[in-house]
Amino acid sequence: ADAYNHNLNTSEETYGAITTTHTYADRVETVQQAQAAGLSACSGLIAGMGESDKDLVDVVFALRDLDPDSVPVN
């Protein structure tokens, strides 16, 4: 494998309302580990899950900081 997809999905603030099986920090760390292993990271977001406009802005900036090679928006 040369690429890995692991979406952040939403902002850190809203994440707990969507998923309880793992944390937002776990998602970020997984993408960072894939990047450190030399994989092409793909990480994006899913809109329309009850998030606010601020949440969408926050996750876009988080993705910018994470710097994946591709960013799907669903």
PEVENGI-V869954 format. One record per residue. N is the residue number from 1. OMEGA is omega in degrees with one decimal (NA if undefined). NEAR is the number of other ideal C-beta (glycine too) atoms within 12 Angstrom. D_LAST is the distance of its C-alpha to the last C-alpha in whole Angstrom. Layout:
BEGIN
n=N omega=OMEGA near=NEAR d_last=D_LAST
n=N omega=OMEGA near=NEAR d_last=D_LAST
END
This chain:
BEGIN
n=1 omega=177.2 near=11 d_last=24
n=2 omega=179.7 near=11 d_last=23
n=3 omega=-178.9 near=18 d_last=19
n=4 omega=177.0 near=23 d_last=17
n=5 omega=177.9 near=23 d_last=13
n=6 omega=-174.9 near=31 d_last=13
n=7 omega=170.4 near=32 d_last=10
n=8 omega=176.7 near=45 d_last=12
n=9 omega=-177.6 near=36 d_last=9
n=10 omega=-179.0 near=34 d_last=11
n=11 omega=177.5 near=31 d_last=14
n=12 omega=-178.1 near=27 d_last=17
n=13 omega=-176.6 near=19 d_last=19
n=14 omega=-170.9 near=27 d_last=17
n=15 omega=-177.6 near=30 d_last=16
n=16 omega=177.8 near=18 d_last=19
n=17 omega=-177.1 near=17 d_last=18
n=18 omega=-175.6 near=26 d_last=15
n=19 omega=177.6 near=19 d_last=17
n=20 omega=-176.2 near=10 d_last=21
n=21 omega=177.0 near=10 d_last=21
n=22 omega=-175.0 near=17 d_last=21
n=23 omega=174.2 near=16 d_last=20
n=24 omega=178.7 near=30 d_last=18
n=25 omega=175.9 near=15 d_last=21
n=26 omega=-179.8 near=20 d_last=21
n=27 omega=-179.7 near=34 d_last=17
n=28 omega=-178.7 near=29 d_last=18
n=29 omega=179.3 near=18 d_last=22
n=30 omega=177.7 near=26 d_last=20
n=31 omega=179.7 near=35 d_last=18
n=32 omega=177.6 near=22 d_last=21
n=33 omega=176.7 near=17 d_last=23
n=34 omega=178.2 near=25 d_last=22
n=35 omega=-179.7 near=22 d_last=22
n=36 omega=178.9 near=12 d_last=26
n=37 omega=177.6 near=15 d_last=26
n=38 omega=178.5 near=13 d_last=25
n=39 omega=173.3 near=22 d_last=22
n=40 omega=-175.7 near=19 d_last=19
n=41 omega=174.9 near=32 d_last=17
n=42 omega=179.7 near=27 d_last=13
n=43 omega=-176.6 near=37 d_last=11
n=44 omega=-176.0 near=28 d_last=8
n=45 omega=174.0 near=34 d_last=6
n=46 omega=179.6 near=24 d_last=5
n=47 omega=175.9 near=22 d_last=6
n=48 omega=179.5 near=14 d_last=9
n=49 omega=178.0 near=20 d_last=11
n=50 omega=-179.5 near=16 d_last=14
n=51 omega=177.2 near=25 d_last=13
n=52 omega=174.4 near=17 d_last=15
n=53 omega=178.2 near=12 d_last=15
n=54 omega=177.9 near=15 d_last=17
n=55 omega=179.6 near=28 d_last=15
n=56 omega=177.0 near=26 d_last=12
n=57 omega=-179.2 near=19 d_last=15
n=58 omega=-178.4 near=23 d_last=16
n=59 omega=176.4 near=36 d_last=13
n=60 omega=177.9 near=23 d_last=13
n=61 omega=176.6 near=18 d_last=16
n=62 omega=177.5 near=31 d_last=16
n=63 omega=176.3 near=32 d_last=14
n=64 omega=179.8 near=16 d_last=17
n=65 omega=-179.7 near=16 d_last=19
n=66 omega=175.0 near=31 d_last=18
n=67 omega=175.4 near=18 d_last=18
n=68 omega=179.4 near=30 d_last=16
n=69 omega=176.0 near=21 d_last=16
n=70 omega=-175.2 near=20 d_last=13
n=71 omega=175.6 near=25 d_last=10
n=72 omega=176.6 near=19 d_last=6
n=73 omega=-178.2 near=19 d_last=4
n=74 omega=NA near=15 d_last=0
END
